[in-house]
Amino acid sequence: MLFVSVCAIGWGSEAVIINAALKEDVSSEVALALRQMTSSITYGLVVLPFIGYSSLFELLPQGSLILIIAVAGVLGTLSYLNYYKAIDMIGATQAMGLNISYPAWAFLIQYLIDRQFNLYLFSLAVIVMVGSIMSNEKPFELLNIFSPSKSSDLTS
């Protein structure tokens, strides 16, 4: 529970700190570069010594594995760039709500690839999406879609 708490506090703090930094005329690209640099240094100085540098060098001869890792790194960076841009555009709370929706997208993409429906995974994806919507600052604004007459009451 200690590690879960540290992770949750760190993750939530990241969005709030980035949101504050972006208000001080720092671009989302610069913020991401600083975050990635800090992360790389931390992994290099803290994490790698625990797993051993020899494990890292064992991967180097395996070209296809390195390619997969490189592609995953590029896609991860693009994902973070979009996340930081969302924080800049719509704020930390709403961007985090979008960010936690990835399990539902993963379910959808896997279904499109495999064409196999798993009710358990679908149920979990629905729970994540409901939580994502409820984490929004104003989750009931989404109901405007269903009742247009109430939209003027909520926006005023």
DSSP file (Angstrom, degrees, kcal/mol; ACC not computed):
  #  RESIDUE AA STRUCTURE BP1 BP2  ACC     N-H-->O    O-->H-N    N-H-->O    O-->H-N    TCO  KAPPA ALPHA  PHI   PSI    X-CA   Y-CA   Z-CA
    1    1 A M     >        0   0    0      0, 0.0     4,-2.5     0, 0.0     5,-0.2   0.000 360.0 360.0 360.0 -31.1    0.0    0.0    0.0
    2    2 A L  H  >  +     0   0    0      2,-0.2     4,-2.5     1,-0.2     5,-0.2   0.945 360.0  44.2 -62.0 -47.3    2.9    2.3    0.6
    3    3 A F  H  > S+     0   0    0      1,-0.2     4,-2.3     2,-0.2    -1,-0.2   0.860 112.5  52.4 -67.9 -34.8    4.2    2.0   -2.9
    4    4 A V  H  > S+     0   0    0      2,-0.2     4,-2.7     1,-0.2    -1,-0.2   0.917 111.1  47.9 -63.8 -42.9    0.7    2.4   -4.3
    5    5 A S  H  X S+     0   0    0     -4,-2.5     4,-2.7     2,-0.2     5,-0.2   0.919 111.3  49.2 -65.0 -43.9    0.2    5.6   -2.3
    6    6 A V  H  X S+     0   0    0     -4,-2.5     4,-2.5     2,-0.2    -1,-0.2   0.913 112.8  48.8 -61.1 -42.3    3.6    7.0   -3.5
    7    7 A C  H  X S+     0   0    0     -4,-2.3     4,-2.8     2,-0.2     5,-0.2   0.939 112.9  46.2 -63.0 -48.2    2.7    6.1   -7.1
    8    8 A A  H  X S+     0   0    0     -4,-2.7     4,-2.5     2,-0.2     5,-0.2   0.907 114.7  46.9 -63.5 -42.3   -0.8    7.8   -6.9
    9    9 A I  H  X S+     0   0    0     -4,-2.7     4,-2.5    -5,-0.2    -1,-0.2   0.922 114.5  47.5 -66.2 -42.8    0.6   10.9   -5.2
   10   10 A G  H  X S+     0   0    0     -4,-2.5     4,-2.0    -5,-0.2    -2,-0.2   0.912 113.4  47.3 -63.5 -42.9    3.4   11.2   -7.7
   11   11 A W  H  X S+     0   0    0     -4,-2.8     4,-1.4     2,-0.2    -2,-0.2   0.929 115.3  44.6 -66.5 -45.6    1.1   10.7  -10.7
   12   12 A G  H  X S+     0   0    0     -4,-2.5     4,-1.6    -5,-0.2    -2,-0.2   0.892 112.8  52.0 -65.7 -38.7   -1.4   13.2   -9.4
   13   13 A S  H  X S+     0   0    0     -4,-2.5     4,-3.1    -5,-0.2     5,-0.3   0.868 102.0  61.2 -65.1 -36.4    1.3   15.7   -8.5
   14   14 A E  H  X S+     0   0    0     -4,-2.0     4,-2.8     1,-0.2     5,-0.2   0.937 105.5  46.1 -56.7 -48.1    2.8   15.5  -11.9
   15   15 A A  H  X S+     0   0    0     -4,-1.4     4,-2.3     1,-0.2    -1,-0.2   0.897 114.9  47.0 -63.8 -40.2   -0.3   16.8  -13.6
   16   16 A V  H  X S+     0   0    0     -4,-1.6     4,-2.1     2,-0.2    -2,-0.2   0.918 114.2  46.6 -68.5 -42.9   -0.8   19.6  -11.1
   17   17 A I  H  X S+     0   0    0     -4,-3.1     4,-2.5     2,-0.2    -2,-0.2   0.917 113.8  48.4 -65.0 -43.5    2.9   20.6  -11.3
   18   18 A I  H  X S+     0   0    0     -4,-2.8     4,-2.7    -5,-0.3    -2,-0.2   0.910 109.5  53.1 -63.3 -41.2    2.8   20.5  -15.1
   19   19 A N  H  X S+     0   0    0     -4,-2.3     4,-1.1    -5,-0.2    -1,-0.2   0.914 111.1  46.3 -59.9 -43.0   -0.4   22.5  -15.2
   20   20 A A  H  X S+     0   0    0     -4,-2.1     4,-0.5     1,-0.2     3,-0.3   0.908 113.1  49.6 -66.2 -41.4    1.3   25.2  -13.0
   21   21 A A  H ><>S+     0   0    0     -4,-2.5     3,-1.2     1,-0.2     5,-0.9   0.885 106.7  55.0 -65.4 -38.5    4.4   25.2  -15.2
   22   22 A L  H ><5S+     0   0    0     -4,-2.7     3,-0.7     1,-0.3    -1,-0.2   0.768 101.8  58.2 -68.6 -24.1    2.4   25.6  -18.4
   23   23 A K  H 3<5S+     0   0    0     -4,-1.1    -1,-0.3    -3,-0.3    -2,-0.2   0.662  96.0  65.9 -75.7 -15.4    0.7   28.7  -17.0
   24   24 A E  T <<5S-     0   0    0     -3,-1.2    -1,-0.2    -4,-0.5    -2,-0.1  -0.091 126.8 -91.7 -97.7  33.4    4.2   30.3  -16.6
   25   25 A D  T < 5S+     0   0    0     -3,-0.7     2,-0.5     1,-0.2    -3,-0.2   0.796  82.1 139.4  62.9  32.6    4.8   30.4  -20.3
   26   26 A V      < -     0   0    0     -5,-0.9    -1,-0.2    -4,-0.1    -2,-0.1  -0.926  51.3-127.5-101.6 129.1    6.6   27.0  -20.5
   27   27 A S     >  -     0   0    0     -2,-0.5     4,-2.4     1,-0.1     5,-0.2  -0.362  15.9-118.3 -74.4 157.0    5.5   25.1  -23.6
   28   28 A S  H  > S+     0   0    0      1,-0.2     4,-2.2     2,-0.2     5,-0.1   0.824 115.1  56.6 -63.7 -30.5    4.3   21.5  -23.3
   29   29 A E  H  > S+     0   0    0      2,-0.2     4,-2.2     1,-0.2    -1,-0.2   0.908 108.7  44.9 -67.6 -42.2    7.2   20.3  -25.4
   30   30 A V  H  > S+     0   0    0      2,-0.2     4,-2.5     1,-0.2    -2,-0.2   0.909 112.8  51.7 -67.6 -42.4    9.8   21.9  -23.0
   31   31 A A  H  X S+     0   0    0     -4,-2.4     4,-2.2     1,-0.2    -2,-0.2   0.912 111.2  47.8 -60.1 -42.4    7.9   20.5  -20.0
   32   32 A L  H  X S+     0   0    0     -4,-2.2     4,-3.0     2,-0.2     5,-0.2   0.903 109.6  52.7 -65.9 -40.6    7.9   17.1  -21.6
   33   33 A A  H  X S+     0   0    0     -4,-2.2     4,-2.4     1,-0.2    -2,-0.2   0.916 110.8  47.4 -61.8 -42.8   11.6   17.3  -22.4
   34   34 A L  H  X S+     0   0    0     -4,-2.5     4,-2.4     2,-0.2    -1,-0.2   0.902 113.4  48.5 -63.7 -40.9   12.4   18.2  -18.8
   35   35 A R  H  X S+     0   0    0     -4,-2.2     4,-2.5    -5,-0.2    -2,-0.2   0.924 113.1  46.4 -65.1 -45.2   10.2   15.4  -17.5
   36   36 A Q  H  X S+     0   0    0     -4,-3.0     4,-2.6     2,-0.2    -2,-0.2   0.884 112.7  50.2 -66.6 -38.5   11.8   12.8  -19.9
   37   37 A M  H  X S+     0   0    0     -4,-2.4     4,-2.5    -5,-0.2     5,-0.2   0.934 112.4  46.7 -65.0 -45.7   15.3   14.0  -19.0
   38   38 A T  H  X S+     0   0    0     -4,-2.4     4,-2.4     1,-0.2    -2,-0.2   0.908 113.3  49.7 -61.6 -42.2   14.6   13.7  -15.3
   39   39 A S  H  X S+     0   0    0     -4,-2.5     4,-2.7     2,-0.2    -2,-0.2   0.916 110.8  49.2 -63.0 -44.2   13.1   10.3  -15.8
   40   40 A S  H  X S+     0   0    0     -4,-2.6     4,-2.6     2,-0.2    -2,-0.2   0.916 112.2  47.4 -63.2 -44.4   16.1    9.1  -17.8
   41   41 A I  H  X S+     0   0    0     -4,-2.5     4,-2.4     2,-0.2     5,-0.3   0.916 112.6  50.0 -63.4 -42.8   18.6   10.3  -15.2
   42   42 A T  H  X>S+     0   0    0     -4,-2.4     4,-2.9    -5,-0.2     5,-1.0   0.933 112.5  46.3 -62.5 -46.1   16.6    8.7  -12.4
   43   43 A Y  I  <>S+     0   0    0     -4,-2.7     5,-3.0     3,-0.2    -1,-0.2   0.916 114.4  48.9 -61.4 -41.9   16.3    5.4  -14.2
   44   44 A G  I  <5S+     0   0    0     -4,-2.6    -2,-0.2    -5,-0.2    -1,-0.2   0.862 122.3  31.3 -66.8 -36.1   20.0    5.5  -15.0
   45   45 A L  I  <5S+     0   0    0     -4,-2.4    -2,-0.2    -5,-0.2    -1,-0.2   0.728 134.3  21.7 -96.1 -24.0   21.2    6.3  -11.5
   46   46 A V  I  X5S+     0   0    0     -4,-2.9     4,-0.6    -5,-0.3    -3,-0.2   0.824 126.0  34.9-111.2 -50.2   18.6    4.6   -9.3
   47   47 A V  I >><S+     0   0    0     -5,-1.0     4,-1.4     1,-0.2     3,-1.1   0.948 111.7  54.5 -78.6 -50.0   16.8    1.8  -11.2
   48   48 A L  H 3><S+     0   0    0     -5,-3.0     4,-2.5     1,-0.3    -1,-0.2   0.854 101.8  58.1 -57.8 -38.7   19.5    0.3  -13.4
   49   49 A P  H 34 S+     0   0    0      0, 0.0    -1,-0.3     0, 0.0    -2,-0.2   0.841 105.6  52.2 -61.1 -28.6   22.0   -0.3  -10.5
   50   50 A F  H << S+     0   0    0     -3,-1.1    -2,-0.2    -4,-0.6    -3,-0.1   0.885 118.1  34.3 -73.5 -38.1   19.3   -2.5   -8.9
   51   51 A I  H  < S-     0   0    0     -4,-1.4     4,-0.3    -3,-0.1    -1,-0.2   0.659 118.3-113.9 -90.7 -15.7   18.7   -4.7  -12.0
   52   52 A G    >X  -     0   0    0     -4,-2.5     4,-0.8    -5,-0.3     3,-0.7   0.378   7.4-111.3  93.2 134.9   22.4   -4.5  -13.1
   53   53 A Y  H 3> S+     0   0    0      1,-0.2     4,-1.8     2,-0.2     3,-0.2   0.758 112.3  69.3 -68.4 -24.6   23.9   -2.9  -16.2
   54   54 A S  H 3> S+     0   0    0      1,-0.2     4,-1.3     2,-0.2    -1,-0.2   0.858  93.4  57.6 -64.1 -32.9   24.7   -6.3  -17.6
   55   55 A S  H <> S+     0   0    0     -3,-0.7     4,-0.6    -4,-0.3    -1,-0.2   0.883 105.6  50.6 -62.4 -37.8   21.0   -7.0  -18.1
   56   56 A L  H >X S+     0   0    0     -4,-0.8     3,-1.1    -3,-0.2     4,-0.6   0.921 109.1  49.8 -65.2 -44.0   20.8   -3.9  -20.3
   57   57 A F  H 3< S+     0   0    0     -4,-1.8     3,-0.3     1,-0.3    -1,-0.2   0.710  99.0  67.1 -72.1 -19.0   23.8   -4.9  -22.4
   58   58 A E  H 3< S+     0   0    0     -4,-1.3     4,-0.3     1,-0.2    -1,-0.3   0.773  97.9  55.0 -68.2 -25.1   22.3   -8.4  -22.9
   59   59 A L  H X< S+     0   0    0     -3,-1.1     3,-1.4    -4,-0.6     7,-0.3   0.777  88.0  79.9 -77.1 -26.9   19.5   -6.8  -25.0
   60   60 A L  T 3< S+     0   0    0     -4,-0.6    -1,-0.2    -3,-0.3    -2,-0.1   0.836  87.3  52.4 -57.0 -41.3   21.8   -5.0  -27.4
   61   61 A P  T 3  S+     0   0    0      0, 0.0     2,-1.4     0, 0.0    -1,-0.3   0.739  90.8  83.9 -68.9 -18.0   22.6   -8.0  -29.7
   62   62 A Q    <>  -     0   0    0     -3,-1.4     4,-2.0    -4,-0.3     3,-0.3  -0.664  61.1-176.6 -89.3  90.5   18.9   -8.7  -30.2
   63   63 A G  H  > S+     0   0    0     -2,-1.4     4,-2.1     1,-0.2    -1,-0.2   0.860  77.3  51.1 -57.3 -44.0   18.1   -6.2  -33.0
   64   64 A S  H  > S+     0   0    0      1,-0.2     4,-2.1     2,-0.2    -1,-0.2   0.865 109.6  51.1 -67.4 -34.1   14.3   -6.9  -33.2
   65   65 A L  H  > S+     0   0    0     -3,-0.3     4,-2.3     2,-0.2    -1,-0.2   0.902 109.5  50.1 -68.4 -40.2   13.9   -6.4  -29.5
   66   66 A I  H  X S+     0   0    0     -4,-2.0     4,-2.6    -7,-0.3    -2,-0.2   0.890 109.5  52.1 -63.7 -39.1   15.7   -3.1  -29.6
   67   67 A L  H  X S+     0   0    0     -4,-2.1     4,-2.6     2,-0.2     5,-0.2   0.918 109.6  48.9 -63.2 -43.7   13.5   -2.0  -32.5
   68   68 A I  H  X S+     0   0    0     -4,-2.1     4,-2.5     1,-0.2    -2,-0.2   0.912 112.5  48.1 -62.3 -42.5   10.3   -2.9  -30.5
   69   69 A I  H  X S+     0   0    0     -4,-2.3     4,-2.3     2,-0.2    -2,-0.2   0.902 111.7  50.1 -64.8 -41.1   11.7   -1.0  -27.5
   70   70 A A  H  X S+     0   0    0     -4,-2.6     4,-2.3     2,-0.2    -2,-0.2   0.917 111.8  47.1 -64.1 -44.0   12.5    2.0  -29.7
   71   71 A V  H  X S+     0   0    0     -4,-2.6     4,-2.6     2,-0.2     5,-0.2   0.912 112.1  50.6 -63.9 -42.6    9.0    2.1  -31.3
   72   72 A A  H  X S+     0   0    0     -4,-2.5     4,-2.5    -5,-0.2    -1,-0.2   0.889 110.1  51.3 -62.0 -38.5    7.4    1.8  -27.8
   73   73 A G  H  X S+     0   0    0     -4,-2.3     4,-2.3     2,-0.2    -2,-0.2   0.913 110.8  47.0 -64.2 -43.5    9.6    4.7  -26.6
   74   74 A V  H  X S+     0   0    0     -4,-2.3     4,-2.4     2,-0.2    -2,-0.2   0.929 114.4  46.7 -64.8 -45.2    8.5    6.9  -29.5
   75   75 A L  H  X S+     0   0    0     -4,-2.6     4,-2.3     1,-0.2    -2,-0.2   0.889 112.0  51.4 -64.8 -38.6    4.9    6.0  -29.1
   76   76 A G  H  X S+     0   0    0     -4,-2.5     4,-2.5    -5,-0.2    -1,-0.2   0.902 109.9  49.4 -63.3 -41.0    5.1    6.6  -25.3
   77   77 A T  H  X S+     0   0    0     -4,-2.3     4,-2.5     2,-0.2    -2,-0.2   0.908 110.8  49.4 -65.2 -42.3    6.7   10.0  -25.9
   78   78 A L  H  X S+     0   0    0     -4,-2.4     4,-2.2     2,-0.2    -2,-0.2   0.896 110.4  51.9 -62.1 -39.2    4.0   11.0  -28.4
   79   79 A S  H  X S+     0   0    0     -4,-2.3     4,-2.2     1,-0.2    -2,-0.2   0.935 111.5  45.7 -62.4 -46.5    1.4    9.9  -25.8
   80   80 A Y  H  X S+     0   0    0     -4,-2.5     4,-2.9     2,-0.2     5,-0.2   0.881 109.4  55.7 -64.5 -37.7    3.0   12.0  -23.1
   81   81 A L  H  X S+     0   0    0     -4,-2.5     4,-2.1     1,-0.2    -1,-0.2   0.920 110.2  45.2 -60.9 -42.9    3.2   14.9  -25.6
   82   82 A N  H  X S+     0   0    0     -4,-2.2     4,-2.3     2,-0.2    -1,-0.2   0.882 112.2  52.5 -66.5 -38.0   -0.5   14.7  -26.2
   83   83 A Y  H  X S+     0   0    0     -4,-2.2     4,-2.3     2,-0.2    -2,-0.2   0.928 111.4  45.5 -62.8 -46.3   -1.2   14.4  -22.4
   84   84 A Y  H  X S+     0   0    0     -4,-2.9     4,-2.1     2,-0.2    -1,-0.2   0.871 112.0  51.7 -67.1 -36.5    0.9   17.5  -21.6
   85   85 A K  H  X S+     0   0    0     -4,-2.1     4,-2.2    -5,-0.2    -1,-0.2   0.898 109.5  50.7 -64.8 -39.8   -0.8   19.4  -24.5
   86   86 A A  H  X>S+     0   0    0     -4,-2.3     4,-3.3     2,-0.2     5,-0.7   0.903 108.2  51.9 -64.4 -40.9   -4.2   18.3  -23.0
   87   87 A I  H  X5S+     0   0    0     -4,-2.3     4,-1.4     1,-0.2    -1,-0.2   0.919 111.9  47.7 -59.3 -42.5   -3.1   19.6  -19.6
   88   88 A D  H  <5S+     0   0    0     -4,-2.1    -2,-0.2     1,-0.2    -1,-0.2   0.886 119.5  38.1 -64.6 -39.8   -2.2   22.9  -21.2
   89   89 A M  H  <5S+     0   0    0     -4,-2.2    -2,-0.2    -5,-0.1    -3,-0.2   0.888 134.6  13.3 -83.5 -40.6   -5.5   23.2  -23.1
   90   90 A I  H  <5S-     0   0    0     -4,-3.3     4,-0.4     1,-0.2    -3,-0.2   0.466 107.0-103.7-121.3  -3.1   -8.1   21.8  -20.7
   91   91 A G     X< -     0   0    0     -4,-1.4     4,-2.1    -5,-0.7    -1,-0.2  -0.084  36.6 -75.2  97.8 161.9   -6.5   21.6  -17.3
   92   92 A A  H  > S+     0   0    0      1,-0.2     4,-2.4     2,-0.2     5,-0.2   0.883 121.9  52.0 -64.7 -43.1   -5.0   18.9  -15.1
   93   93 A T  H  > S+     0   0    0      1,-0.2     4,-1.7     2,-0.2    -1,-0.2   0.942 115.0  39.5 -64.7 -48.7   -8.3   17.4  -13.9
   94   94 A Q  H  > S+     0   0    0     -4,-0.4     4,-1.7     2,-0.2    -1,-0.2   0.881 115.4  52.4 -70.8 -36.4   -9.9   16.9  -17.3
   95   95 A A  H  X S+     0   0    0     -4,-2.1     4,-2.5     1,-0.2    -1,-0.2   0.891 108.1  51.6 -65.8 -38.2   -6.7   15.8  -18.9
   96   96 A M  H  X S+     0   0    0     -4,-2.4     4,-2.1     2,-0.2    -1,-0.2   0.878 105.6  56.0 -65.9 -35.9   -6.1   13.2  -16.2
   97   97 A G  H  < S+     0   0    0     -4,-1.7    -1,-0.2     1,-0.2    -2,-0.2   0.893 111.2  43.9 -60.8 -39.5   -9.7   11.9  -16.9
   98   98 A L  H >< S+     0   0    0     -4,-1.7     3,-1.4     1,-0.2    -2,-0.2   0.895 110.5  56.0 -68.8 -40.2   -8.7   11.4  -20.5
   99   99 A N  H >< S+     0   0    0     -4,-2.5     3,-1.0     1,-0.3    -2,-0.2   0.854 103.3  53.2 -63.6 -36.6   -5.4    9.9  -19.6
  100  100 A I  T 3< S+     0   0    0     -4,-2.1    -1,-0.3     1,-0.2     4,-0.2   0.460  90.0  80.0 -81.5   2.7   -6.9    7.2  -17.4
  101  101 A S  T X>  +     0   0    0     -3,-1.4     4,-1.5     1,-0.2     3,-0.9   0.468  60.6 101.1 -84.7   0.5   -9.2    6.1  -20.2
  102  102 A Y  H <> S+     0   0    0     -3,-1.0     4,-2.8     1,-0.2    -1,-0.2   0.800  71.6  61.5 -61.7 -29.9   -6.5    4.0  -21.9
  103  103 A P  H 3> S+     0   0    0      0, 0.0     4,-2.2     0, 0.0    -1,-0.2   0.898 105.0  49.0 -62.0 -35.4   -7.7    0.6  -20.6
  104  104 A A  H <> S+     0   0    0     -3,-0.9     4,-2.2     2,-0.2    -2,-0.2   0.915 112.4  47.3 -67.8 -40.9  -11.0    1.2  -22.5
  105  105 A W  H  X S+     0   0    0     -4,-1.5     4,-2.8     2,-0.2     5,-0.2   0.889 110.2  53.3 -65.7 -38.2   -9.1    2.1  -25.7
  106  106 A A  H  X S+     0   0    0     -4,-2.8     4,-2.5     2,-0.2    -2,-0.2   0.905 108.6  50.0 -62.7 -40.3   -6.8   -0.9  -25.2
  107  107 A F  H  X S+     0   0    0     -4,-2.2     4,-2.4    -5,-0.2    -2,-0.2   0.938 112.4  47.1 -62.1 -46.2   -9.9   -3.1  -25.0
  108  108 A L  H  X S+     0   0    0     -4,-2.2     4,-2.3     2,-0.2    -2,-0.2   0.924 113.5  47.0 -62.7 -46.1  -11.4   -1.6  -28.1
  109  109 A I  H  X S+     0   0    0     -4,-2.8     4,-1.7     1,-0.2    -1,-0.2   0.913 112.4  50.0 -64.1 -42.2   -8.2   -1.9  -30.1
  110  110 A Q  H  X S+     0   0    0     -4,-2.5     4,-3.4    -5,-0.2     5,-0.5   0.905 110.1  51.1 -63.6 -39.0   -7.7   -5.5  -29.0
  111  111 A Y  H  X S+     0   0    0     -4,-2.4     4,-2.3     1,-0.2    -1,-0.2   0.914 108.6  51.2 -63.1 -41.0  -11.2   -6.4  -30.0
  112  112 A L  H  < S+     0   0    0     -4,-2.3    -1,-0.2     1,-0.2    -2,-0.2   0.829 118.0  39.3 -64.8 -30.7  -10.7   -4.8  -33.4
  113  113 A I  H  < S+     0   0    0     -4,-1.7    -2,-0.2    -5,-0.2    -1,-0.2   0.929 129.1  26.7 -83.0 -50.0   -7.5   -6.9  -33.9
  114  114 A D  H  < S-     0   0    0     -4,-3.4    -3,-0.2    -5,-0.2    -2,-0.2   0.736  84.6-143.8 -88.2 -24.9   -8.6  -10.3  -32.3
  115  115 A R     <  +     0   0    0     -4,-2.3     2,-0.5    -5,-0.5    -4,-0.1   0.820  58.2 128.6  59.0  32.7  -12.4  -10.1  -32.9
  116  116 A Q        -     0   0    0     -6,-0.3     2,-0.5    -5,-0.1    -1,-0.2  -0.981  49.7-148.4-120.4 128.3  -12.8  -11.8  -29.5
  117  117 A F        -     0   0    0     -2,-0.5     2,-0.6    -3,-0.1     0, 0.0  -0.829   9.6-169.4 -98.6 127.1  -15.2  -10.4  -26.9
  118  118 A N     >  -     0   0    0     -2,-0.5     4,-2.5     1,-0.1     5,-0.2  -0.956   8.9-160.5-117.1 111.5  -14.3  -10.9  -23.2
  119  119 A L  H  > S+     0   0    0     -2,-0.6     4,-2.6     1,-0.2     5,-0.2   0.867  90.8  53.7 -60.6 -39.1  -17.2   -9.8  -20.9
  120  120 A Y  H  > S+     0   0    0      2,-0.2     4,-2.1     1,-0.2    -1,-0.2   0.944 112.2  42.8 -62.1 -49.2  -14.9   -9.5  -17.9
  121  121 A L  H  > S+     0   0    0      1,-0.2     4,-2.3     2,-0.2    -2,-0.2   0.868 113.2  53.4 -65.9 -36.3  -12.5   -7.1  -19.7
  122  122 A F  H  X S+     0   0    0     -4,-2.5     4,-2.3     2,-0.2    -1,-0.2   0.921 108.1  50.4 -62.0 -44.1  -15.4   -5.2  -21.2
  123  123 A S  H  X S+     0   0    0     -4,-2.6     4,-2.2     1,-0.2    -2,-0.2   0.908 110.8  48.8 -60.7 -43.1  -16.9   -4.7  -17.7
  124  124 A L  H  X S+     0   0    0     -4,-2.1     4,-2.3     1,-0.2    -1,-0.2   0.892 109.8  52.0 -64.8 -39.0  -13.6   -3.5  -16.4
  125  125 A A  H  X S+     0   0    0     -4,-2.3     4,-2.3     2,-0.2    -2,-0.2   0.894 109.2  50.2 -63.7 -39.7  -13.3   -1.1  -19.3
  126  126 A V  H  X S+     0   0    0     -4,-2.3     4,-2.6     2,-0.2    -2,-0.2   0.910 109.7  50.7 -64.6 -42.0  -16.8    0.3  -18.6
  127  127 A I  H  X S+     0   0    0     -4,-2.2     4,-2.5     1,-0.2    -2,-0.2   0.913 110.4  49.6 -62.0 -42.6  -15.9    0.8  -14.9
  128  128 A V  H  X S+     0   0    0     -4,-2.3     4,-2.5     2,-0.2    -2,-0.2   0.920 111.5  48.8 -62.3 -43.3  -12.7    2.7  -16.0
  129  129 A M  H  X S+     0   0    0     -4,-2.3     4,-2.4     2,-0.2    -2,-0.2   0.902 110.8  49.5 -65.5 -40.5  -14.7    4.9  -18.4
  130  130 A V  H  X S+     0   0    0     -4,-2.6     4,-2.6     2,-0.2    -1,-0.2   0.924 112.9  47.9 -63.0 -43.2  -17.3    5.7  -15.7
  131  131 A G  H  X S+     0   0    0     -4,-2.5     4,-1.4     2,-0.2    -2,-0.2   0.884 110.0  53.0 -62.3 -38.5  -14.6    6.6  -13.3
  132  132 A S  H  < S+     0   0    0     -4,-2.5     4,-0.3     2,-0.2    -2,-0.2   0.915 111.6  44.8 -63.0 -43.6  -12.9    8.7  -15.9
  133  133 A I  H >< S+     0   0    0     -4,-2.4     3,-1.3     1,-0.2    -2,-0.2   0.909 112.5  51.3 -66.9 -42.2  -16.1   10.6  -16.5
  134  134 A M  H 3< S+     0   0    0     -4,-2.6    -1,-0.2     1,-0.3    -2,-0.2   0.725 100.7  63.2 -70.5 -19.8  -16.8   11.0  -12.8
  135  135 A S  T 3< S+     0   0    0     -4,-1.4    -1,-0.3    -5,-0.2    -2,-0.2   0.582  81.2 108.7 -79.0  -8.0  -13.2   12.4  -12.2
  136  136 A N  S <  S-     0   0    0     -3,-1.3     4,-0.1    -4,-0.3   -42,-0.1  -0.336  82.4-120.8 -64.5 148.7  -14.2   15.3  -14.5
  137  137 A E  S    S+     0   0    0      1,-0.3    -1,-0.1     2,-0.1    -3,-0.0   0.876 110.1  20.6 -58.3 -38.0  -14.6   18.6  -12.6
  138  138 A K  S >  S+     0   0    0      1,-0.1     3,-1.7    -5,-0.1     4,-0.4  -0.652  71.5 168.6-132.6  75.0  -18.2   18.9  -13.9
  139  139 A P  G >  S+     0   0    0      0, 0.0     3,-1.0     0, 0.0     4,-0.2   0.779  74.2  62.5 -63.7 -25.1  -19.3   15.3  -14.8
  140  140 A F  G >  S+     0   0    0      1,-0.2     3,-1.1     2,-0.2     4,-0.2   0.626  83.7  76.9 -78.6 -10.6  -22.9   16.3  -15.1
  141  141 A E  G X  S+     0   0    0     -3,-1.7     3,-1.8     1,-0.2     4,-0.3   0.811  84.7  66.1 -62.3 -28.2  -22.1   18.7  -18.0
  142  142 A L  G X  S+     0   0    0     -3,-1.0     3,-1.2    -4,-0.4     4,-0.3   0.751  87.2  68.3 -65.1 -22.1  -21.9   15.6  -20.1
  143  143 A L  G X> S+     0   0    0     -3,-1.1     4,-1.5     1,-0.2     3,-1.4   0.641  76.3  84.2 -72.0 -13.0  -25.6   15.1  -19.6
  144  144 A N  G <4 S+     0   0    0     -3,-1.8    -1,-0.2     1,-0.3     7,-0.2   0.791  80.0  65.7 -57.8 -27.0  -26.3   18.2  -21.7
  145  145 A I  G <4 S+     0   0    0     -3,-1.2    -1,-0.3    -4,-0.3    -2,-0.2   0.868 107.5  39.1 -61.2 -35.8  -26.0   15.9  -24.7
  146  146 A F  T <4 S+     0   0    0     -3,-1.4    -2,-0.2    -4,-0.3    -1,-0.2   0.706 126.2  32.8 -91.9 -21.4  -29.2   14.1  -23.5
  147  147 A S    ><  +     0   0    0     -4,-1.5     3,-1.7     1,-0.1     4,-0.4  -0.680  61.1 177.1-137.0  84.3  -31.1   17.2  -22.3
  148  148 A P  G >  S+     0   0    0      0, 0.0     3,-1.1     0, 0.0     4,-0.5   0.765  77.7  66.6 -58.8 -27.5  -30.4   20.3  -24.4
  149  149 A S  G 3  S+     0   0    0      1,-0.3     3,-0.4     2,-0.2     4,-0.3   0.780  99.2  51.9 -67.8 -23.8  -32.9   22.4  -22.5
  150  150 A K  G <> S+     0   0    0     -3,-1.7     4,-1.7     1,-0.2     3,-0.5   0.561  85.8  87.8 -85.8  -9.2  -30.8   22.1  -19.3
  151  151 A S  H <> S+     0   0    0     -3,-1.1     4,-1.8    -4,-0.4    -1,-0.2   0.862  85.3  52.3 -61.8 -36.5  -27.6   23.3  -21.1
  152  152 A S  H  > S+     0   0    0     -4,-0.5     4,-1.0    -3,-0.4    -1,-0.2   0.845 107.7  53.1 -69.6 -30.9  -28.3   27.0  -20.4
  153  153 A D  H  4 S+     0   0    0     -3,-0.5    -1,-0.2    -4,-0.3    -2,-0.2   0.898 112.7  43.2 -68.1 -40.4  -28.8   26.3  -16.7
  154  154 A L  H  < S+     0   0    0     -4,-1.7    -2,-0.2     1,-0.2    -1,-0.2   0.796 113.9  49.0 -78.9 -29.0  -25.5   24.5  -16.3
  155  155 A T  H  <        0   0    0     -4,-1.8    -1,-0.2     1,-0.2    -2,-0.2   0.669 360.0 360.0 -86.7 -16.2  -23.4   26.9  -18.4
  156  156 A S     <        0   0    0     -4,-1.0    -1,-0.2    -5,-0.2    -2,-0.1   0.481 360.0 360.0 -85.3 360.0  -24.6   30.1  -16.7
